[in-house]
Amino acid sequence: MIKKIIPFSLLFLLYILQVNSQSISLNNNELIDYLRFEQISVDEKIDYSFNQRPIDISRLISKNDILKSFYPKITSLSNKGEIRLLPPTIIFDYNSLYPYNRNNGTMIPNRGYQHLLNFGLFIKYGPLTINLSPEYLYSENKEYEGFWEGHYDIIWAKRYQLWNTIDIPERFGEKKYGGGLIGQSSIKFNYKNLSLGISNENLWWGPSIRNGIMMSNNARGFRHISINSKYPIKTKIGDFEFQLATGRLESSGFLPPSADRTYGGQKLYIPKINQLSETDDWRYFQGLNISYSPRFIDGLSLGFSRWIMMYSALVEGKYTWMGGNPTYFPIFKNLFRKNDLNTDFEGQTDQAASVYFRWIWKDSNAEIYSEFAYNDSKQNFRDLLVDSDHSRAITIGIQKYFSKNNIMFNWEWTQMEQTAGRLVRSAGSWYRHYYVYHGYTNYGEIMGASIGPGSNSHYFSISKIEGLKKIGLSFEIVDQDNDFYYLAFEDSGDFRRMWKDYNLHVNFQKQIKNFLTTINLVFIRSLNYQWQLEDTSTEYYMPGRDLTNFHLGLKIQYQIPIK
């Protein structure tokens, strides 16, 4: 892959000019949220769509005292560059009974205590920018009550239909977990408004705040080569932002629970191998995100994103029965199956696509956004029109700021479960695949919506905001993997077992001297945890296995004073 990318990269290097390029990583979401809040609450001109994150702040940092304080300049480099400090950050995370893990990057689903340390430098010299942002992770990784051993064998067999087609282990081994990582580091060359580089940083595509269907920071950042706009490209018809990323996705290296379990004399667990029976094959990822803000409709942005994923052996042309030709840019192949001359190739790849919009109403201090996505390619355009619900997922959200009381309201609804069309045409759950057996994951975590396959979420939040100061309450209702629920219990007609979480969040954020402190307390009440009932009653509609988990998230970012 690298050999194919180098000539392409050199074309850009021939035209390099000096330009700044510094972005806010998704480890510093508080600052991204602050800029998004500023965009809809004040008259300050912030023209980013926020459909592509992280965002470049090189144009803003000199004008914004808050950004300047978090990324202080410590020295200049002979009028050709500068060195800035990245805010040292520590994140603490605690779960009392079972993992609660949402959009926290490198952190893993963990019971007990874990912490993540992040620090570093931003170096700019001529056209070159280097972000040195290593991380250190430590997780207790305590044992917890997972999928119930008492489920019938047939239920276990149906659960393995999911686990055999995606890499999401319940527990990351049986020991403490962690170590040093390259984190949100990157090396980039910059030409005017373009940036070309190698990075390990997390990406977020689309307008959503809680659940990024196509790309989020729910999993660890992945190694990738990227060419992207640093900030909106101005044209006569409007502004454009884009990113083309090509990367490598890794497996967790851990097995699902009870991997030696059998059903009908056959082992339930099937090793994750490619079509050449190789067990150590990594996955080739390529994705494209484009956002367009038309000049003739103020505040509106429209977008499209697509990703394709396959085992590297297919990219390298090792599948000789499929022609054996390397395929380094599958993202530009046909959207519809009918146009694919090689149907075998289409079957060996996993892909998804989405369209989205975000519309800011400045006069009302509000925004509305939505994303509509498919995890399976359509046969043709008619198939898209007729069976539009097949394999779809959707997010709809609203944010409204009440300036009189400094109150921000947010509502976001996400549906990932299959629609009723599954009864005649199953698409399978989002993020899993019948040939790319690791699914859309990196190091064992979903790279898209944090609620995971087959799940739905309603999220409500109300906060009082003054700059970086914030205090608020949030309430969330989550249907846990309804795709599995219907698969497992449809035949028996057992309607008692739907697993539903009711989550109450208490959020607090405040600048205390040189420390930005963020606290998130979450009380999770799980009804029918792991689709389990309590066999304590003679009545048919008996109580479920109801548990209460307590989650504490604490994040401290230090602003290093530089005179």
C-alpha positions in Angstrom: 0.0 0.0 0.0 2.7 2.4 1.0 4.5 1.9 -2.4 1.4 2.9 -4.2 0.7 6.0 -2.1 4.3 7.4 -2.3 4.1 8.6 -5.9 0.7 10.2 -5.2 2.2 11.9 -2.2 5.2 13.3 -4.0 2.9 15.2 -6.4 1.8 17.3 -3.5 5.2 17.7 -2.0 6.4 19.4 -5.1 4.0 22.3 -4.3 4.5 22.7 -0.6 4.3 26.1 1.0 4.6 27.2 4.6 1.3 27.0 6.5 0.1 26.3 10.0 -1.9 23.2 10.7 -3.0 22.4 14.3 -6.1 20.5 15.3 -8.0 19.7 18.4 -7.9 15.9 18.9 -11.0 14.1 20.0 -9.3 13.6 23.4 -10.2 17.3 23.9 -13.9 17.1 23.0 -14.7 19.7 25.5 -13.0 22.3 23.3 -14.7 21.1 20.2 -18.1 21.3 22.1 -17.1 24.8 23.2 -16.5 26.0 19.6 -19.7 24.3 18.4 -21.6 26.1 21.2 -20.0 29.4 20.2 -21.1 28.8 16.6 -24.8 28.8 17.4 -24.8 31.1 20.5 -22.8 34.1 19.5 -22.1 36.2 16.4 -18.5 35.0 16.1 -17.8 33.7 12.6 -16.9 30.0 12.9 -17.5 28.5 9.4 -16.6 24.8 10.1 -19.4 22.4 9.5 -18.4 20.1 12.4 -19.2 17.2 10.1 -15.5 16.3 10.0 -13.5 16.1 13.2 -10.9 16.8 14.5 -11.0 20.4 13.3 -8.0 22.5 12.5 -7.7 25.6 14.7 -4.7 27.3 13.1 -7.0 30.1 11.9 -8.7 30.5 15.3 -5.9 30.1 17.9 -4.5 33.6 17.6 -8.0 35.2 18.0 -9.3 32.9 20.8 -7.9 33.3 24.3 -9.2 30.0 25.5 -7.6 28.0 22.6 -4.4 30.0 23.1 -4.3 29.1 26.8 -4.7 25.4 26.1 -2.1 25.3 23.4 0.6 27.8 24.5 3.5 28.6 22.3 6.9 28.0 24.0 9.3 29.0 21.2 9.6 30.0 17.6 11.9 28.2 15.1 13.8 30.8 13.1 10.7 32.4 11.7 9.9 29.1 10.0 7.8 27.5 12.7 7.0 27.1 16.3 6.6 24.7 19.1 3.4 24.5 21.2 2.5 22.4 24.2 -0.5 20.1 24.2 -2.5 20.2 27.4 -1.5 17.3 29.7 -4.7 15.3 30.3 -5.6 12.6 32.7 -8.9 10.7 32.4 -10.2 8.5 35.2 -13.0 6.0 34.6 -14.8 3.7 37.1 -17.6 1.2 36.7 -19.1 -0.6 39.7 -20.7 -3.7 38.1 -20.2 -3.9 34.4 -18.6 -1.8 31.6 -20.2 1.5 30.5 -18.0 2.6 27.6 -19.0 5.4 25.2 -16.8 7.4 22.8 -13.7 7.3 25.0 -11.1 6.3 22.4 -8.3 4.2 23.7 -10.1 3.2 26.9 -11.6 -0.3 26.9 -14.9 -1.7 28.1 -13.9 -2.2 31.7 -15.3 -3.0 35.1 -13.4 -1.3 37.9 -10.9 1.5 37.5 -9.0 2.7 34.5 -7.1 5.8 33.6 -5.6 7.3 30.4 -2.7 9.8 30.4 -2.1 12.1 27.4 0.5 14.8 26.8 2.7 16.1 24.0 4.0 18.7 21.7 2.9 20.3 18.5 5.9 21.2 16.2 5.6 23.2 13.0 8.6 23.8 10.7 7.9 25.0 7.2 5.3 22.8 5.6 5.8 20.1 8.1 3.7 19.7 11.2 4.3 17.0 13.9 1.8 16.2 16.6 3.5 14.1 19.3 0.6 13.0 21.5 1.4 9.6 23.2 -1.0 7.9 25.6 -0.7 5.6 28.6 -3.6 3.3 29.5 -4.1 1.3 32.6 -7.3 -0.8 33.2 -8.1 -3.1 36.1 -10.2 -5.2 33.7 -12.1 -7.0 36.5 -14.3 -10.0 35.9 -18.0 -9.2 35.6 -21.3 -10.9 34.9 -21.5 -11.2 31.1 -23.8 -13.2 28.8 -25.7 -15.5 31.2 -24.4 -19.1 31.4 -27.9 -20.3 32.2 -29.3 -19.4 28.7 -30.4 -22.4 26.7 -27.9 -23.9 24.3 -29.9 -22.6 21.3 -29.7 -19.1 22.7 -25.9 -19.4 23.0 -25.8 -20.7 19.4 -27.7 -17.6 18.2 -25.5 -15.3 20.2 -22.5 -16.8 18.5 -24.0 -15.9 15.1 -23.0 -12.3 16.1 -19.7 -13.1 17.9 -18.5 -15.1 14.9 -18.9 -12.1 12.6 -17.5 -9.3 14.6 -14.6 -8.8 17.0 -16.2 -7.4 20.3 -15.0 -9.5 23.2 -16.8 -9.1 26.5 -13.6 -8.9 28.4 -10.1 -8.0 27.2 -8.3 -11.0 28.7 -8.2 -12.1 32.3 -5.5 -9.7 33.5 -4.9 -6.0 33.9 -4.8 -4.3 30.6 -2.8 -1.3 29.2 0.5 0.1 28.2 2.1 3.0 26.2 0.6 3.9 22.9 1.3 6.5 20.1 -2.1 8.0 20.8 -3.3 11.0 18.7 0.1 11.5 17.0 0.5 12.5 13.4 3.0 13.8 10.8 1.6 16.0 8.0 2.7 18.1 5.1 0.6 21.1 4.3 -0.1 23.0 1.1 -2.5 26.0 1.4 -5.7 24.4 2.5 -4.7 20.8 2.0 -3.0 18.4 4.4 -1.4 15.1 3.6 0.0 12.9 6.3 0.2 9.8 8.4 -1.7 9.7 11.6 -3.1 7.5 14.4 -5.7 10.0 15.6 -9.4 9.3 16.0 -11.8 10.6 13.3 -15.4 11.6 13.5 -17.6 11.9 10.4 -21.1 13.3 10.3 -23.0 15.9 12.5 -24.0 13.7 15.4 -22.9 14.4 19.0 -23.6 11.1 20.8 -23.6 8.4 18.1 -21.5 8.8 14.9 -22.9 6.0 12.7 -20.1 6.0 10.1 -17.1 7.1 12.2 -16.6 8.1 15.9 -14.0 7.9 18.6 -15.7 4.9 20.3 -12.6 2.8 19.5 -8.9 3.3 19.6 -7.5 5.5 16.8 -6.2 3.6 13.8 -3.1 4.0 11.7 -4.0 5.8 8.4 -2.8 7.9 5.5 -5.1 10.9 5.0 -5.5 13.8 2.6 -8.0 16.3 3.8 -9.0 20.0 3.8 -7.8 21.8 6.9 -10.7 24.2 6.9 -13.6 25.0 4.5 -12.6 25.5 0.9 -14.3 28.6 -0.4 -15.9 28.6 -3.9 -18.5 30.6 -5.7 -21.2 28.0 -5.0 -20.2 27.4 -1.3 -17.8 25.8 1.1 -16.3 22.3 0.8 -14.6 20.0 3.4 -13.3 16.5 2.7 -11.2 13.7 3.9 -9.9 10.6 2.2 -8.4 8.1 4.7 -6.7 4.8 4.0 -5.7 2.7 7.0 -5.1 -0.5 8.9 -7.5 -2.0 11.4 -6.4 -4.5 14.0 -8.0 -7.4 15.9 -8.4 -7.4 19.7 -6.7 -10.8 20.0 -9.3 -12.0 22.6 -12.0 -14.7 22.3 -15.7 -14.4 23.0 -16.9 -16.0 26.3 -17.1 -19.8 26.6 -15.2 -20.3 23.3 -15.1 -24.0 23.9 -18.9 -24.3 24.1 -20.6 -26.8 21.7 -24.1 -27.1 20.2 -25.2 -30.2 18.3 -21.8 -31.7 18.6 -20.1 -28.7 16.9 -18.0 -25.9 18.5 -19.9 -22.6 18.5 -16.8 -20.5 18.1 -15.4 -20.2 14.6 -11.9 -18.8 14.3 -11.7 -15.5 12.4 -9.8 -16.2 9.3 -9.7 -14.8 5.8 -10.5 -16.8 2.6 -6.9 -18.1 2.5 -7.3 -19.6 6.0 -4.9 -17.0 7.4 -5.7 -16.1 11.0 -3.4 -13.0 11.3 -4.7 -11.0 8.4 -5.3 -7.4 9.1 -8.1 -5.3 7.5 -7.6 -2.7 4.9 -9.9 0.4 5.4 -10.6 3.2 3.0 -13.2 5.9 3.7 -14.3 9.2 2.1 -16.2 12.1 3.7 -17.4 15.2 1.9 -19.3 18.1 3.3 -20.8 21.0 1.3 -22.2 24.2 2.7 -24.2 26.0 -0.1 -23.7 29.8 -0.3 -27.4 30.4 -1.1 -28.7 28.7 2.2 -27.1 30.2 5.3 -26.2 27.7 7.9 -26.9 24.5 5.9 -24.3 21.8 5.3 -24.9 18.6 3.4 -22.6 15.6 3.4 -21.8 12.1 2.1 -19.5 9.5 3.6 -18.6 6.0 2.5 -16.2 3.4 3.8 -15.1 0.0 2.5 -13.2 -2.6 4.5 -11.6 -6.0 3.5 -8.8 -8.3 4.5 -5.4 -7.2 3.3 -4.9 -10.4 1.3 -7.7 -9.3 -1.0 -6.2 -5.8 -1.5 -2.8 -7.4 -2.3 -4.4 -9.7 -5.0 -3.8 -13.0 -3.2 -7.3 -14.2 -4.0 -6.3 -15.6 -7.4 -9.8 -17.0 -8.1 -11.0 -13.3 -8.1 -8.4 -12.2 -10.6 -5.5 -11.7 -8.3 -5.3 -8.0 -9.0 -4.4 -5.5 -6.3 -7.1 -3.0 -5.3 -5.9 0.0 -3.5 -8.7 2.5 -4.1 -12.0 0.5 -3.6 -13.7 3.6 -2.3 -14.2 4.7 -5.9 -15.8 1.5 -7.1 -19.5 1.3 -7.9 -22.2 2.0 -5.3 -24.6 -0.5 -6.8 -24.1 -4.2 -7.0 -25.5 -4.5 -10.6 -22.5 -2.5 -11.8 -19.9 -4.8 -10.1 -18.5 -7.1 -12.8 -16.8 -9.2 -10.0 -19.6 -10.2 -7.7 -17.1 -12.3 -5.6 -15.2 -9.1 -4.8 -18.3 -7.4 -3.6 -19.1 -10.3 -1.4 -15.7 -10.3 0.2 -15.9 -6.6 1.2 -17.8 -4.8 3.9 -19.1 -1.3 3.2 -21.4 1.4 4.3 -22.5 4.8 3.1 -24.5 7.7 4.5 -25.9 11.1 3.7 -26.4 13.7 6.3 -27.2 17.4 6.9 -26.7 20.0 9.6 -28.6 23.3 9.6 -27.8 26.1 11.9 -30.4 28.8 12.6 -28.4 31.6 14.0 -31.4 33.9 14.7 -32.8 31.1 16.9 -29.5 29.9 18.4 -30.4 26.4 17.3 -29.4 23.6 15.0 -31.0 20.5 13.6 -29.0 17.6 12.2 -29.5 14.1 10.8 -27.7 11.1 9.3 -29.2 8.4 7.2 -26.9 5.4 6.5 -26.9 2.0 4.8 -24.6 -0.9 5.8 -25.3 -2.9 2.7 -24.9 -1.9 -1.0 -28.2 -1.7 -3.0 -28.8 -3.7 -6.2 -29.6 -0.6 -8.2 -31.3 2.7 -7.9 -34.8 1.1 -8.0 -33.8 -1.1 -5.1 -32.9 2.1 -3.2 -36.3 3.6 -3.9 -38.4 0.6 -3.3 -36.7 -1.0 -0.2 -35.4 2.2 1.3 -35.5 0.8 4.9 -33.4 -2.2 4.2 -30.1 -2.1 6.2 -30.6 1.5 7.2 -29.7 3.3 10.4 -30.7 6.8 11.3 -29.8 9.6 13.7 -31.8 12.8 14.3 -30.8 15.6 16.6 -31.7 19.1 17.8 -29.7 21.6 19.8 -31.2 24.8 21.1 -29.6 27.6 23.2 -31.8 29.8 25.4 -29.6 32.9 25.7 -31.8 34.5 28.4 -31.0 31.7 30.9 -27.8 30.4 29.3 -29.5 27.0 28.9 -28.6 24.5 26.2 -31.0 21.7 25.2 -30.0 18.6 23.2 -32.0 15.7 21.9 -30.6 12.9 19.8 -32.3 9.8 18.6 -30.4 6.9 17.0 -31.9 3.7 15.6 -29.5 0.9 14.6 -31.7 -2.2 14.8 -33.0 -3.7 11.6 -36.5 -2.7 10.5 -39.5 -5.0 9.9 -38.1 -5.7 6.4 -35.7 -8.2 8.0 -38.6 -10.7 8.0 -38.2 -11.1 4.2 -34.7 -9.7 3.6 -32.3 -9.7 6.5 -29.3 -7.4 6.2 -27.6 -8.6 9.3 -26.7 -6.2 12.2 -24.7 -3.1 11.5 -20.9 -3.4 11.8 -20.8 -7.2 11.4 -20.0 -9.2 8.2 -20.2 -12.8 7.0 -16.8 -12.7 5.3 -14.9 -9.9 7.0 -15.3 -11.7 10.3 -13.8 -9.0 12.5 -16.5 -6.5 11.5 -16.2 -2.8 11.6 -13.9 -2.7 14.7 -10.4 -1.7 15.7 -8.8 -3.5 18.6 -12.1 -5.0 19.6 -14.3 -1.9 19.7 -17.0 -0.6 17.3 -15.7 2.4 15.2 -19.2 3.7 14.7 -22.2 4.4 17.0 -21.2 3.7 20.6 -24.5 1.9 21.4 -23.4 -0.9 19.1 -25.1 -3.3 16.7 -28.9 -3.6 16.8 -29.4 -1.0 19.5 -31.4 2.2 19.7 -31.0 5.3 21.8 -33.0 8.3 23.0 -30.8 11.0 24.6 -32.0 14.2 26.3 -29.7 16.8 27.8 -30.2 20.2 29.5 -27.2 22.2 30.6 -26.4 25.7 31.9 -23.4 26.9 30.0 -21.1 30.0 30.4 -18.0 29.6 28.3 -16.2 26.5 29.5 -18.3 26.3 32.6 -21.1 23.8 32.4 -23.5 22.0 34.7 -26.3 19.7 33.4 -28.5 16.7 33.5 -29.0 14.0 30.8 -31.3 11.1 30.5 -30.9 8.3 28.0 -32.9 5.2 27.1 -31.1 2.4 25.3 -32.5 -0.7 23.7 -29.6 -3.2 23.9 -29.1 -5.2 20.7 -32.7 -5.7 19.6 -31.4 -7.6 16.6 -30.2 -10.4 18.8 -33.3 -10.2 21.0 -35.6 -10.8 18.0 -33.3 -13.5 16.6 -33.0 -15.4 19.9 -36.6 -15.2 21.2 -38.9 -14.8 18.1 -39.4 -18.5 17.8 -40.3 -19.0 21.5 -42.5 -15.8 21.6 -40.8 -14.9 24.9 -41.6 -11.1 25.0 -40.3 -10.7 28.5 -36.6 -10.4 27.9 -35.9 -7.2 26.1 -32.8 -5.6 27.7 -33.3 -1.9 28.2 -31.1 0.6 30.0 -32.2 3.8 31.7 -29.3 6.1 32.2 -29.2 9.3 34.3 -26.2 11.6 33.8 -25.0 14.4 36.0 -22.4 16.5 34.2 -20.2 19.2 35.6 -17.3 21.2 34.0 -15.4 24.1 35.4 -12.1 25.9 35.1 -10.3 25.8 38.4 -7.2 27.9 38.1 -5.1 26.2 35.4 -7.2 23.0 35.5 -10.2 22.3 33.3 -12.1 19.7 35.3 -14.9 17.6 33.8 -17.0 15.2 35.9 -19.6 12.8 34.5 -21.7 10.7 36.9 -23.9 8.1 35.4 -26.5 5.8 37.1 -27.4 3.0 34.8 -30.5 0.9 35.6 -30.5 -2.2 33.4 -33.8 -4.1 33.1 -33.5 -7.7 32.0 -29.7 -7.4 32.0 -28.2 -9.7 29.3 -31.8 -10.7 28.4 -32.1 -12.6 31.7 -35.0 -13.3 34.0 -35.0 -13.9 37.7 -36.6 -17.3 38.3 -38.2 -16.3 41.6 -41.8 -16.3 40.7 -44.4 -18.8 39.5 -46.1 -16.2 37.3 -45.2 -16.1 33.6 -44.3 -12.4 33.6 -41.7 -12.8 36.3 -39.2 -10.1 37.3 -36.1 -9.6 35.2 -32.5 -9.6 36.2 -32.3 -5.9 37.0 -29.0 -4.3 37.9 -27.8 -0.8 38.8 -24.3 0.2 37.7 -22.5 3.3 38.8 -20.1 5.1 36.4 -17.7 7.9 37.3 -15.8 9.8 34.6 -13.3 12.4 35.7 -11.1 14.4 33.2 -8.5 17.0 34.1 -6.7 19.1 31.6 -3.9 21.3 32.7 -3.1 24.6 31.1 0.6 25.1 31.4 1.3 28.8 32.1 3.7 30.3 29.7 4.9 33.8 30.1 
